[in-house]
Amino acid sequence: MSKLENITDRATRLASQLGDDIKGVLPDNAMKWIETGAVIGTVKTGGRVASRFVRRNPAVAVAAVAGAGLLWFAARRHAKKKAAEGAIEGQSRRIEAKRGSARHRRGS
C-alpha cells in the first residue's frame, strides 16, 4: 500500500469514528433537529429544482398536471362505480322449512 492509501484509509476511519462519537454525545432531541433541518433543506432544494424545470419547460409541466388530474378523476369514478355495485344493505329473516302433509306426497 502506498502512503496516500494509508492516509485516506486512516482519515476515513477517523471521520466515521468522529461521527459515531458525535451521535453518542448529542441528545435525541438534537438529532431530531438535525434530521428535520436536513429534510427542510431537501424540500427547499427540490422546490428550487422543480420551479426551474417548470420555468424552462412549461408545456411538460402542464401535461404532467393534466395527466395527474385525469388519473385522479378516473380513480374517483372507479371508486364511485365500485361503491354503487356493492352489496345492498337490507334485512333478512330466517324461514323455517315445514314438512308437508302426507296426502300431498306422491306415493310409491
C-alpha positions in Angstrom: 0.0 0.0 0.0 1.2 3.5 -0.7 1.3 6.2 1.8 -1.6 8.0 0.1 -3.8 5.0 0.5 -2.8 4.7 4.2 -3.6 8.3 4.8 -7.0 8.2 3.1 -7.9 5.0 4.9 -6.9 6.5 8.3 -8.9 9.7 7.5 -12.0 7.7 6.6 -11.7 5.7 9.9 -11.3 8.9 11.9 -14.2 10.6 10.2 -16.6 7.7 10.9 -15.3 7.4 14.5 -15.9 11.1 15.0 -19.4 10.8 13.5 -20.2 8.0 15.9 -18.8 10.0 18.9 -21.0 13.0 18.0 -24.1 10.8 17.7 -23.4 9.4 21.1 -22.8 12.8 22.8 -25.8 14.6 21.3 -29.2 14.2 23.0 -32.0 12.6 21.0 -33.7 16.0 20.6 -30.6 17.4 18.9 -30.5 14.5 16.4 -34.2 15.1 15.6 -33.5 18.8 14.9 -30.6 17.8 12.7 -32.8 15.4 10.7 -35.5 18.0 10.5 -33.1 20.5 9.1 -31.9 18.0 6.5 -35.4 17.4 5.4 -36.2 21.1 5.2 -33.0 21.6 3.1 -34.0 18.8 0.8 -37.5 20.2 0.3 -36.1 23.7 -0.4 -33.7 22.3 -2.9 -36.3 20.2 -4.6 -38.7 23.2 -4.8 -36.0 25.2 -6.5 -35.2 22.5 -9.0 -39.0 22.0 -9.7 -39.6 25.7 -10.2 -36.6 26.0 -12.5 -37.9 23.0 -14.5 -41.4 24.5 -14.8 -39.9 27.8 -16.0 -37.9 26.1 -18.7 -40.5 23.5 -19.8 -44.0 24.9 -19.2 -45.6 22.5 -21.7 -44.3 19.5 -19.9 -45.4 20.8 -16.6 -48.9 21.5 -17.9 -49.1 18.0 -19.4 -48.0 16.4 -16.2 -50.6 18.3 -14.2 -53.3 17.4 -16.7 -52.3 13.7 -16.6 -52.4 13.7 -12.8 -55.8 15.3 -12.9 -57.1 12.6 -15.3 -55.7 9.8 -13.2 -57.4 11.3 -10.1 -60.7 11.7 -12.0 -60.5 8.1 -13.3 -59.7 6.7 -9.8 -62.6 8.7 -8.3 -65.0 7.5 -10.9 -63.9 3.9 -10.5 -64.3 4.1 -6.7 -67.9 5.5 -7.1 -68.7 2.8 -9.6 -67.5 0.1 -7.2 -69.4 1.6 -4.3 -72.6 1.6 -6.4 -72.1 -2.0 -7.3 -71.5 -3.1 -3.7 -73.8 -5.2 -1.6 -77.2 -3.7 -0.9 -77.9 -3.4 2.8 -81.2 -4.7 3.9 -82.9 -7.0 6.4 -83.4 -10.7 6.2 -85.2 -13.3 8.3 -84.9 -17.0 8.5 -87.9 -19.0 7.4 -88.1 -22.5 8.8 -88.9 -25.2 6.4 -92.0 -27.2 7.3 -92.7 -30.7 6.4 -95.8 -31.1 4.2 -98.7 -33.3 5.0 -98.8 -36.9 3.9 -101.6 -36.5 1.4 -99.6 -34.1 -0.8 -96.8 -36.7 -1.2 -96.7 -38.8 -4.2 -96.6 -42.3 -3.1 -94.8 -45.3 -4.5 
